[in-house]
Amino acid sequence: MKTIYIVLAYLMVWVNVVFTQNVFIKDYDPLGPANMKRVVPAKDGGFYIAGNNMVNDKTRLMKMDVNGDIVWEKYYGLPVGPTMMQEITQAKDGSFLIAGLTYGDITTYYNSTYLLKTDANGNQIFQKVYNVAPSLAQDSTVAEQAYSVTITKDNGILLTGSYVNNYTPNQFVPDEILYIRKTDSLGNELWRNDFGYLASDQPSRIITTNKNGYVVCGRMGIPTVCQGDPNIFEATYALLLSTDSSGNLGWSTTYGYENPTIDCSYGWFFDVIQTQDSNFIATGNWRGHVTVKFTENGSLIWKRWDIGGRIIKELASGELIILDHYNQKLVKTDAAGNTIWEKSYDIHANDMDIMGDDGFIMVGSWDNVNRVIKTDCEGNVVNPVCFSTGIDAAGSGGVMMLSGNPVSDVLRLRVADGGVYRVEIGDVLGRVHYSGFHSGGEVSLGTEGLTPGVYWIGVYGEEGDLMYSQKVLVIKN
C-alpha cells in the first residue's frame, strides 16, 4: 500500500506577514482583433489566458503574472486557413491541451476538429486534425469541431464536439451529431462514438468521473416552427448524458418544454462538475437560469430556477460559485444552491476560475476591449476583506485543503490516493511535535499547542518526491 508523508515545518513568521488578497481590473487589446475565452490559474500566482486572434486567424495563449501583466504570448495554427480554440485544459506536468476547429489542411471539408498540445511554457509539442468524413458512406462536406477537452485517468485525451453532414452555412440542419473521441497521449485516435438524438445536438463540456466514466452537458435541438414567430426553427433542451470508459451510453436526460411548438425558449447546460459527494451539478439556461444537482445515475436531487450561468465551481467548503455571464455577476451559494451573495461586475465574462489564494479570476470583454478581473475570496474588487500569506500552493498531487487559510483550530486535508498517511508536525529545529499514521482520504490535524504563525505543508510520495506544498497561517480566535 502506498504511503504518503505529510510534513508541516514550522516557520517563525508572525501574523504581520499576511497581506490582503491581490485584486485588479485590467484592459488589454481591442475585442474585435482578439478575444479572451478561457483562463487557467498558474502555480506561481499568475494565470494563463487562451483565446483567438482574428487578425492572423490563430489561436493565442498568454502567460500573465500575479498582477495581470503579460509575461509571454504565443500563437498556433495550421499554415493554411483560420484556427479557433474553444477549450483548454492543463495536465499535471504543466502541459496544455487546446481544442477547437480549423479550416486548414483538409480542404475538402468545411472545418475540422483541431487539437494542440504545448509544454508548460507554451512551446508546441504537436497539433492534430480530425474529421469524420472518411468514415461516412457518402461523399459530403462535413463541418466538425471540438467544444471541450479533458485528460482521462490513463493519460489519454478526450474530446467532445459535433459534426454536420452536408453542411450549408447559415442554415439550420437537423442532423448535427454529438461525438466523443478518445486519443492516446500523442493524439492518435483510439475510438469515436456518435450520439444522435432528435435533431441538432451540441456539447459544452465533458468531464471524467471518479469511476472512470464520462459525463457530457450541452443541448438538444428539435426542428420546429414556434407559434407566433415563424423565423424560429428550433426548440432546444438542456442535455446531460453519461458513458462508460469506452464511450458507451449509460444514461441521458433533458430539461425542456412539453410543447415546443408553443414555447421555443432556449435550454442549454454550459458546465458540469462532479462534487465532493460524488454527485454532479450542471448549470446553464432554461426558462432563464437553471442549476441542477443529480446523482451518478442521473436522478434529480434538486433544481434551482433563480441561479445559473456559464461556469460553476465547487469550493473546498462545498459551497458553489456560479458565473452568471448574462447578468455580469458572480453568485455564491451553499451546497444546496441557496444564494449567499451575488456581486456584479463590468465584464461580459467567458470564463472564471479559483486562484491559489482563493480569489476569483474572470476573463471576457467590456466596452470593446478584452478585460480581466481578479477578486478576493468574497468577490470584492474594491476594499478586499480576504487575506493571504503571499505564498500559493505548489503542485496538487491529488491533495486538497478542506479547511480555510488562515486556519484556527483544525487543519483538514483530502488526499485522492486513499491509503495510509504519515503525519508529522515539526519546527525548523527538527523537533517533532506530533507523529502518527492516518488512513482514508481525509486527515484532520488539531492546532492545539502550535504557536500562531505560518506553517509549511509538504506532501511527499513514498519515494520522497514532493507532491504538494503550501504555507498555511495558524491563528488563534
RODO-2510 file (C-alpha; in nm, 4 decimals, decimal comma):
residues 477
     n   res          X          Y          Z
     1     m     0,0000     0,0000     0,0000
     2     k     0,1331     0,3388    -0,0938
     3     t     0,2405     0,5582     0,1952
     4     i     0,2387     0,9353     0,1674
     5     y     0,4162     1,1554     0,4188
     6     i     0,2662     1,4865     0,5174
     7     v     0,5165     1,7147     0,6893
     8     l     0,4436     2,0547     0,8422
     9     a     0,7622     2,2501     0,9100
    10     y     0,7061     2,5434     1,1391
    11     l     0,8434     2,8818     1,0362
    12     m     0,8820     3,1583     1,2952
    13     v     0,6889     3,4111     1,0899
    14     w     0,4152     3,6118     1,2587
    15     v     0,0773     3,7389     1,1528
    16     n     0,2175     4,0632     1,0146
    17     v     0,3343     3,8765     0,7013
    18     v    -0,0305     3,8414     0,5941
    19     f    -0,1490     4,0592     0,3051
    20     t    -0,4888     4,1476     0,1667
    21     q    -0,5503     3,9456    -0,1477
    22     n    -0,4442     4,0923    -0,4785
    23     v    -0,7358     4,2416    -0,6765
    24     f    -0,7452     4,4327    -1,0058
    25     i    -0,9339     4,5198    -1,3236
    26     k    -0,7196     4,5302    -1,6387
    27     d    -0,7977     4,6026    -2,0016
    28     y    -0,5955     4,4700    -2,2930
    29     d    -0,6215     4,4688    -2,6733
    30     p    -0,9453     4,5588    -2,8556
    31     l    -1,2142     4,2927    -2,8631
    32     g    -1,2507     4,2866    -3,2421
    33     p    -0,8985     4,1703    -3,3373
    34     a    -0,8707     3,9249    -3,0459
    35     n    -1,0679     3,7647    -2,7652
    36     m    -1,0125     3,6005    -2,4271
    37     k    -1,2127     3,2785    -2,3944
    38     r    -1,0538     3,0691    -2,1188
    39     v    -0,8420     3,1211    -1,8059
    40     v    -0,6202     2,8742    -1,6155
    41     p    -0,4631     2,9624    -1,2769
    42     a    -0,0853     2,9188    -1,2543
    43     k     0,1058     2,7775    -0,9583
    44     d     0,3114     3,0975    -0,9234
    45     g     0,0030     3,3108    -0,8548
    46     g    -0,0307     3,4256    -1,2151
    47     f    -0,2574     3,2745    -1,4788
    48     y    -0,2871     3,1748    -1,8435
    49     i    -0,5387     3,3088    -2,0953
    50     a    -0,6357     3,1278    -2,4142
    51     g    -0,8274     3,2841    -2,6994
    52     n    -0,8181     3,3700    -3,0672
    53     n    -0,6523     3,6415    -3,2688
    54     m    -0,8783     3,7490    -3,5544
    55     v    -0,6048     3,9396    -3,7398
    56     n    -0,3770     3,6431    -3,8091
    57     d    -0,6551     3,3797    -3,7619
    58     k    -0,4531     3,1948    -3,4994
    59     t    -0,5122     3,0600    -3,1514
    60     r    -0,3346     3,2579    -2,8791
    61     l    -0,2003     3,1511    -2,5376
    62     m    -0,0723     3,4113    -2,2915
    63     k     0,1066     3,3785    -1,9572
    64     m     0,0232     3,6549    -1,7100
    65     d     0,1958     3,7383    -1,3815
    66     v     0,0240     3,7879    -1,0457
    67     n    -0,0656     4,1479    -1,1383
    68     g    -0,2118     4,0596    -1,4773
    69     d     0,0858     4,1796    -1,6821
    70     i     0,1791     3,9756    -1,9902
    71     v     0,4857     3,7523    -1,9447
    72     w     0,4681     3,5892    -2,2890
    73     e     0,2198     3,5205    -2,5664
    74     k     0,2330     3,2588    -2,8417
    75     y     0,0262     3,1766    -3,1492
    76     y    -0,0727     2,8439    -3,3038
    77     g    -0,2475     2,7076    -3,6090
    78     l    -0,2073     2,5358    -3,9414
    79     p    -0,0227     2,7097    -4,2262
    80     v    -0,3417     2,7488    -4,4305
    81     g    -0,6809     2,8608    -4,3002
    82     p    -0,8037     3,0013    -3,9667
    83     t    -0,7710     2,8092    -3,6398
    84     m    -1,0030     2,8852    -3,3469
    85     m    -0,9838     2,7441    -2,9933
    86     q    -1,2826     2,6584    -2,7782
    87     e    -1,1356     2,4932    -2,4690
    88     i    -0,8079     2,4488    -2,2803
    89     t    -0,7048     2,2123    -2,0012
    90     q    -0,3782     2,1689    -1,8152
    91     a    -0,2143     1,8352    -1,7327
    92     k    -0,0353     1,7530    -1,4085
    93     d     0,3023     1,8065    -1,5759
    94     g     0,2027     2,1644    -1,6674
    95     s     0,1454     2,0954    -2,0362
    96     f    -0,1655     2,2294    -2,2111
    97     l    -0,4248     2,0782    -2,4423
    98     i    -0,6218     2,3203    -2,6586
    99     a    -0,9175     2,2093    -2,8707
   100     g    -1,1361     2,3798    -3,1277
   101     l    -1,1616     2,3883    -3,5066
   102     t    -0,9552     2,4624    -3,8118
   103     y    -1,0388     2,5414    -4,1734
   104     g    -0,6939     2,4430    -4,2958
   105     d    -0,5175     2,1276    -4,4130
   106     i    -0,8219     1,9199    -4,5125
   107     t    -0,9619     2,1346    -4,7920
   108     t    -1,2469     1,9020    -4,8852
   109     y    -1,4217     1,9608    -4,5533
   110     y    -1,5826     2,2825    -4,4335
   111     n    -1,3976     2,2694    -4,0997
   112     s    -1,2383     2,0022    -3,8809
   113     t    -1,1619     1,9350    -3,5156
   114     y    -0,8291     2,0805    -3,4035
   115     l    -0,6156     1,9585    -3,1114
   116     l    -0,2957     2,1252    -2,9907
   117     k    -0,0549     2,0211    -2,7163
   118     t     0,2110     2,2527    -2,5720
   119     d     0,4550     2,2297    -2,2839
   120     a     0,4225     2,4473    -1,9732
   121     n     0,5993     2,7348    -2,1494
   122     g     0,3667     2,7305    -2,4481
   123     n     0,6061     2,5554    -2,6863
   124     q     0,4160     2,3403    -2,9347
   125     i     0,4516     1,9631    -2,8925
   126     f     0,2026     1,8526    -3,1572
   127     q    -0,1136     1,9555    -3,3394
   128     k    -0,3707     1,7170    -3,4848
   129     v    -0,6711     1,7457    -3,7165
   130     y    -0,9710     1,5104    -3,7105
   131     n    -1,2758     1,4765    -3,9328
   132     v    -1,5417     1,2064    -3,9591
   133     a    -1,5904     1,2437    -4,3349
   134     p    -1,3688     0,9481    -4,4362
   135     s    -1,5855     0,7169    -4,2243
   136     l    -1,9149     0,8314    -4,3773
   137     a    -2,0742     0,6285    -4,6550
   138     q    -2,1427     0,9280    -4,8762
   139     d    -1,9014     1,1840    -5,0173
   140     s    -2,0062     1,5004    -4,8404
   141     t    -1,8984     1,8294    -4,6931
   142     v    -1,8637     1,7975    -4,3154
   143     a    -1,8397     2,0722    -4,0563
   144     e    -1,6817     1,9347    -3,7389
   145     q    -1,5361     2,0974    -3,4279
   146     a    -1,4490     2,0268    -3,0637
   147     y    -1,6047     2,2182    -2,7765
   148     s    -1,4334     2,0538    -2,4793
   149     v    -1,1195     1,8561    -2,3987
   150     t    -1,0077     1,6709    -2,0869
   151     i    -0,7492     1,4162    -1,9764
   152     t    -0,8516     1,0615    -1,8873
   153     k    -0,7284     0,8566    -1,5931
   154     d    -0,4984     0,6580    -1,8257
   155     n    -0,3434     0,9837    -1,9602
   156     g    -0,5395     0,9684    -2,2818
   157     i    -0,7131     1,2691    -2,4346
   158     l    -1,0897     1,3013    -2,4562
   159     l    -1,2624     1,5378    -2,6985
   160     t    -1,6291     1,6118    -2,7384
   161     g    -1,7831     1,8152    -3,0162
   162     s    -2,0272     1,7870    -3,3025
   163     y    -2,0354     1,7481    -3,6779
   164     v    -2,2873     1,8209    -3,9516
   165     n    -2,3062     1,6143    -4,2681
   166     n    -2,3791     1,8050    -4,5939
   167     y    -2,3275     2,1325    -4,4125
   168     t    -2,4801     2,4504    -4,5539
   169     p    -2,3536     2,7674    -4,3824
   170     n    -2,6084     2,9895    -4,2045
   171     q    -2,8879     2,7339    -4,2272
   172     f    -3,0375     2,5071    -3,9615
   173     v    -2,9557     2,1459    -4,0431
   174     p    -3,1386     1,8850    -3,8339
   175     d    -2,8564     1,6312    -3,8279
   176     e    -2,5873     1,7793    -3,6046
   177     i    -2,4333     1,4807    -3,4279
   178     l    -2,2636     1,4937    -3,0889
   179     y    -1,9431     1,2904    -3,0728
   180     i    -1,6904     1,1752    -2,8126
   181     r    -1,3418     1,0957    -2,9429
   182     k    -1,0616     0,9354    -2,7420
   183     t    -0,6953     0,9522    -2,8367
   184     d    -0,3753     0,8345    -2,6772
   185     s    -0,1370     1,0822    -2,5142
   186     l     0,0112     1,1647    -2,8555
   187     g    -0,3236     1,2478    -3,0136
   188     n    -0,3643     0,9263    -3,2126
   189     e    -0,7331     0,8396    -3,2346
   190     l    -0,8395     0,5253    -3,0450
   191     w    -1,2163     0,5426    -3,0888
   192     r    -1,5055     0,7761    -3,1636
   193     n    -1,8694     0,7324    -3,0622
   194     d    -2,1597     0,9340    -3,2004
   195     f    -2,4762     1,0313    -3,0159
   196     g    -2,7661     1,1418    -3,2344
   197     y    -3,0874     1,2345    -3,0584
   198     l    -3,3904     1,4087    -3,2051
   199     a    -3,2102     1,6696    -3,4092
   200     s    -2,9287     1,9180    -3,3550
   201     d    -2,7131     1,8079    -3,0600
   202     q    -2,4178     2,0063    -2,9316
   203     p    -2,1972     1,9554    -2,6234
   204     s    -2,0476     2,2206    -2,3961
   205     r    -1,8312     2,0276    -2,1508
   206     i    -1,7021     1,6776    -2,0881
   207     i    -1,5579     1,5581    -1,7566
   208     t    -1,4054     1,2348    -1,6288
   209     t    -1,5895     1,0886    -1,3306
   210     n    -1,4298     0,9293    -1,0251
   211     k    -1,5476     0,5908    -1,1595
   212     n    -1,3589     0,6391    -1,4886
   213     g    -1,6693     0,7170    -1,6900
   214     y    -1,7586     1,0444    -1,8612
   215     v    -2,0376     1,2992    -1,8287
   216     v    -2,1280     1,5460    -2,1034
   217     c    -2,3523     1,8507    -2,0818
   218     g    -2,4901     2,0572    -2,3700
   219     r    -2,8125     2,0955    -2,5600
   220     m    -3,0505     1,9028    -2,7845
   221     g    -3,2356     2,0894    -3,0585
   222     i    -3,5684     1,9978    -3,2167
   223     p    -3,6629     2,1408    -3,5574
   224     t    -3,9982     2,3131    -3,5284
   225     v    -4,1794     2,6329    -3,6152
   226     c    -4,2646     2,8210    -3,2987
   227     q    -4,6122     2,9620    -3,2667
   228     g    -4,6096     3,3364    -3,3178
   229     d    -4,2547     3,3502    -3,4615
   230     p    -4,2069     3,1701    -3,7963
   231     n    -3,8426     3,2804    -3,8031
   232     i    -3,7514     3,0431    -3,5199
   233     f    -3,6879     2,6910    -3,6486
   234     e    -3,5553     2,5173    -3,3388
   235     a    -3,6520     2,4454    -2,9788
   236     t    -3,3598     2,3482    -2,7543
   237     y    -3,3465     2,1279    -2,4458
   238     a    -3,0700     2,1222    -2,1842
   239     l    -2,8930     1,7852    -2,2234
   240     l    -2,6955     1,5591    -1,9882
   241     l    -2,5529     1,2181    -2,0737
   242     s    -2,3092     0,9701    -1,9250
   243     t    -2,0911     0,6980    -2,0754
   244     d    -1,8562     0,4292    -1,9519
   245     s    -1,4805     0,4474    -2,0103
   246     s    -1,5263     0,3135    -2,3656
   247     g    -1,7806     0,5799    -2,4582
   248     n    -2,0861     0,3540    -2,4413
   249     l    -2,4003     0,5404    -2,3391
   250     g    -2,5070     0,4948    -1,9779
   251     w    -2,7974     0,7348    -1,9208
   252     s    -2,9200     1,0611    -2,0717
   253     t    -3,1748     1,3186    -1,9671
   254     t    -3,3060     1,6503    -2,0936
   255     y    -3,4733     1,9529    -1,9397
   256     g    -3,7152     2,1374    -2,1661
   257     y    -4,0744     2,2066    -2,2673
   258     e    -4,3749     1,9843    -2,3130
   259     n    -4,4993     2,1751    -2,6173
   260     p    -4,2026     2,3101    -2,8154
   261     t    -4,4268     2,4455    -3,0947
   262     i    -4,5654     2,6982    -2,8470
   263     d    -4,2560     2,7795    -2,6422
   264     c    -3,9214     2,7595    -2,8236
   265     s    -3,7223     2,9128    -2,5406
   266     y    -3,3553     2,8426    -2,5077
   267     g    -3,2297     2,5461    -2,3000
   268     w    -2,8612     2,4662    -2,2628
   269     f    -2,6260     2,3336    -1,9954
   270     f    -2,2897     2,5087    -2,0277
   271     d    -2,0925     2,3458    -1,7467
   272     v    -2,0986     2,0341    -1,5290
   273     i    -1,8839     1,9304    -1,2309
   274     q    -1,8594     1,6296    -1,0030
   275     t    -1,8968     1,7353    -0,6417
   276     q    -1,7155     1,6095    -0,3336
   277     d    -2,0085     1,3786    -0,2502
   278     s    -1,9669     1,2076    -0,5940
   279     n    -2,2860     1,3621    -0,7322
   280     f    -2,2984     1,6160    -1,0164
   281     i    -2,4103     1,9754    -1,0675
   282     a    -2,4846     2,1341    -1,4060
   283     t    -2,5631     2,4974    -1,4762
   284     g    -2,6965     2,6866    -1,7751
   285     n    -3,0162     2,8355    -1,9116
   286     w    -3,3696     2,7058    -1,9309
   287     r    -3,6623     2,9415    -1,8738
   288     g    -3,3976     3,1965    -1,7799
   289     h    -3,1499     3,0322    -1,5458
   290     v    -3,1204     2,6777    -1,4200
   291     t    -2,8817     2,4859    -1,1950
   292     v    -2,9473     2,1206    -1,1138
   293     k    -2,7849     1,8639    -0,8892
   294     f    -2,8196     1,4987    -0,9842
   295     t    -2,6900     1,1601    -0,8765
   296     e    -2,4328     0,9498    -1,0579
   297     n    -2,7291     0,7655    -1,2108
   298     g    -2,8836     1,0843    -1,3476
   299     s    -3,1625     1,1175    -1,0894
   300     l    -3,2527     1,4721    -0,9897
   301     i    -3,1571     1,5816    -0,6356
   302     w    -3,2539     1,9499    -0,6565
   303     k    -3,3211     2,2166    -0,9165
   304     r    -3,2936     2,5956    -0,8885
   305     w    -3,4581     2,8334    -1,1357
   306     d    -3,3151     3,1564    -0,9970
   307     i    -2,9438     3,0849    -1,0497
   308     g    -2,7439     2,9647    -1,3468
   309     g    -2,4799     3,0630    -1,5934
   310     r    -2,1756     2,9648    -1,7946
   311     i    -1,9324     2,8302    -1,5306
   312     i    -1,9729     2,6581    -1,1931
   313     k    -1,7025     2,5730    -0,9375
   314     e    -1,7153     2,3951    -0,6034
   315     l    -1,5194     2,5403    -0,3132
   316     a    -1,3441     2,3193    -0,0588
   317     s    -1,6265     2,4055     0,1829
   318     g    -1,8832     2,2546    -0,0556
   319     e    -2,0200     2,5988    -0,1423
   320     l    -2,0644     2,6890    -0,5085
   321     i    -1,9526     2,9807    -0,7256
   322     i    -2,1506     3,0415    -1,0463
   323     l    -2,0569     3,2790    -1,3265
   324     d    -2,3802     3,4406    -1,4454
   325     h    -2,2467     3,5755    -1,7731
   326     y    -2,5791     3,7207    -1,8899
   327     n    -2,6162     3,9436    -1,5846
   328     q    -2,2421     4,0101    -1,5398
   329     k    -2,2185     3,8743    -1,1874
   330     l    -2,0821     3,6021    -0,9619
   331     v    -2,3209     3,4124    -0,7372
   332     k    -2,2075     3,2250    -0,4275
   333     t    -2,4436     2,9593    -0,2885
   334     d    -2,4387     2,6951    -0,0199
   335     a    -2,4169     2,3278    -0,1154
   336     a    -2,7943     2,3170    -0,1700
   337     g    -2,7932     2,6070    -0,4145
   338     n    -2,9241     2,8718    -0,1730
   339     t    -2,7766     3,2126    -0,2528
   340     i    -2,5235     3,3514    -0,0026
   341     w    -2,4239     3,6575    -0,2047
   342     e    -2,4168     3,7870    -0,5601
   343     k    -2,1950     4,0630    -0,6959
   344     s    -2,1984     4,2470    -1,0273
   345     y    -1,9019     4,3461    -1,2445
   346     d    -1,8365     4,5420    -1,5605
   347     i    -1,7408     4,2410    -1,7697
   348     h    -1,9047     4,0096    -2,0203
   349     a    -1,7156     3,7105    -1,8840
   350     n    -1,6447     3,3992    -2,0896
   351     d    -1,4712     3,2069    -1,8125
   352     m    -1,3993     3,2085    -1,4390
   353     d    -1,1759     3,0071    -1,2089
   354     i    -1,0492     2,9949    -0,8498
   355     m    -0,6959     3,1218    -0,7884
   356     g    -0,4435     2,9776    -0,5462
   357     d    -0,5256     3,2494    -0,2911
   358     d    -0,8973     3,1531    -0,3109
   359     g    -0,9833     3,4675    -0,5058
   360     f    -1,1655     3,4536    -0,8392
   361     i    -1,0388     3,5376    -1,1876
   362     m    -1,2695     3,6296    -1,4786
   363     v    -1,1801     3,6889    -1,8443
   364     g    -1,4001     3,8433    -2,1110
   365     s    -1,4707     4,1853    -2,2556
   366     w    -1,6193     4,5245    -2,1770
   367     d    -1,6695     4,8315    -2,3989
   368     n    -1,4998     4,6588    -2,6953
   369     v    -1,1781     4,5732    -2,5124
   370     n    -1,0613     4,2483    -2,3560
   371     r    -1,0834     4,2619    -1,9766
   372     v    -0,9608     4,0595    -1,6786
   373     i    -1,0984     4,0974    -1,3258
   374     k    -0,9325     3,9443    -1,0182
   375     t    -1,1342     3,9498    -0,6938
   376     d    -1,0684     3,8385    -0,3389
   377     c    -1,2275     3,5244    -0,1911
   378     e    -1,5576     3,7092    -0,1309
   379     g    -1,5797     3,8525    -0,4830
   380     n    -1,4598     4,2021    -0,3884
   381     v    -1,2600     4,4162    -0,6304
   382     v    -1,2666     4,7230    -0,4048
   383     n    -1,1753     4,7013    -0,0337
   384     p    -1,0797     4,3314    -0,0236
   385     v    -1,1565     4,1561     0,3032
   386     c    -0,9712     3,8278     0,2470
   387     f    -0,6102     3,7698     0,3432
   388     s    -0,3233     3,5666     0,2048
   389     t     0,0180     3,4591     0,3275
   390     g     0,1534     3,5635    -0,0103
   391     i     0,2515     3,2046    -0,0899
   392     d     0,0464     2,9828    -0,3191
   393     a     0,0345     2,6087    -0,3389
   394     a     0,2930     2,4275    -0,5474
   395     g     0,1575     2,1177    -0,7179
   396     s    -0,1572     1,9341    -0,6255
   397     g    -0,0652     1,5671    -0,6089
   398     g    -0,4300     1,4878    -0,5504
   399     v    -0,4243     1,6884    -0,2259
   400     m    -0,6911     1,9463    -0,1410
   401     m    -0,7136     2,1723     0,1627
   402     l    -1,0641     2,1453     0,3077
   403     s    -1,0101     2,3940     0,5866
   404     g    -0,9690     2,7619     0,5133
   405     n    -0,6486     2,9603     0,5111
   406     p    -0,5894     3,1004     0,7734
   407     v    -0,6892     2,8083     0,9991
   408     s    -0,7717     2,8447     1,3669
   409     d    -0,8491     2,5051     1,5167
   410     v    -0,8340     2,2085     1,2762
   411     l    -0,6344     2,1724     0,9549
   412     r    -0,8153     1,9338     0,7198
   413     l    -0,6703     1,7766     0,4047
   414     r    -0,8119     1,5385     0,1471
   415     v    -0,5718     1,3108    -0,0415
   416     a    -0,7187     1,1496    -0,3537
   417     d    -0,4882     0,8493    -0,3284
   418     g    -0,6519     0,6911    -0,0216
   419     g    -0,4459     0,4659     0,1982
   420     v    -0,2097     0,5185     0,4898
   421     y    -0,0592     0,8591     0,5587
   422     r     0,2133     0,9523     0,7992
   423     v     0,1662     1,2961     0,9501
   424     e     0,4382     1,4878     1,1278
   425     i     0,4399     1,8373     1,2706
   426     g     0,7796     1,9783     1,3457
   427     d     0,9660     2,3053     1,3821
   428     v     1,2719     2,4324     1,1981
   429     l     1,4955     2,2892     1,4688
   430     g     1,3786     1,9419     1,3801
   431     r     1,1728     1,8874     1,6934
   432     v     0,8693     1,6715     1,6190
   433     h     0,5536     1,7928     1,7934
   434     y     0,3293     1,5229     1,6523
   435     s     0,3734     1,1984     1,4608
   436     g     0,1075     0,9473     1,3663
   437     f    -0,0486     0,7381     1,0925
   438     h    -0,3834     0,8095     0,9259
   439     s    -0,5899     0,6090     0,6786
   440     g    -0,8579     0,7070     0,4294
   441     g    -0,8910     1,0057     0,2050
   442     e    -0,9030     1,2739     0,4737
   443     v    -0,6790     1,3741     0,7616
   444     s    -0,7574     1,6264     1,0351
   445     l    -0,4814     1,7905     1,2363
   446     g    -0,5579     1,9900     1,5502
   447     t    -0,3601     2,3092     1,6009
   448     e    -0,3546     2,2825     1,9789
   449     g    -0,0099     2,3621     2,1102
   450     l     0,1006     2,5384     1,7924
   451     t     0,2096     2,8988     1,8221
   452     p     0,0296     3,1368     1,5840
   453     g     0,2287     3,1789     1,2654
   454     v     0,2887     3,0396     0,9185
   455     y     0,3375     2,6671     0,8675
   456     w     0,4607     2,4829     0,5617
   457     i     0,2600     2,1836     0,4393
   458     g     0,4510     1,9337     0,2298
   459     v     0,3092     1,6084     0,0902
   460     y     0,5653     1,3539    -0,0209
   461     g     0,5280     1,0231    -0,2016
   462     e     0,6820     0,7001    -0,0775
   463     e     0,9887     0,7697    -0,2902
   464     g     1,0331     1,1037    -0,1187
   465     d     0,9137     1,3104    -0,4158
   466     l     0,7319     1,6328    -0,3325
   467     m     0,3697     1,6079    -0,4430
   468     y     0,2210     1,9169    -0,2820
   469     s     0,3363     2,2135    -0,0762
   470     q     0,1740     2,5207     0,0723
   471     k     0,2148     2,7597     0,3630
   472     v    -0,0784     2,7940     0,5997
   473     l    -0,1360     3,0642     0,8553
   474     v    -0,2404     2,9397     1,2009
   475     i    -0,4313     3,1899     1,4104
   476     k    -0,5990     3,1712     1,7486
   477     n    -0,9515     3,3062     1,7984
***
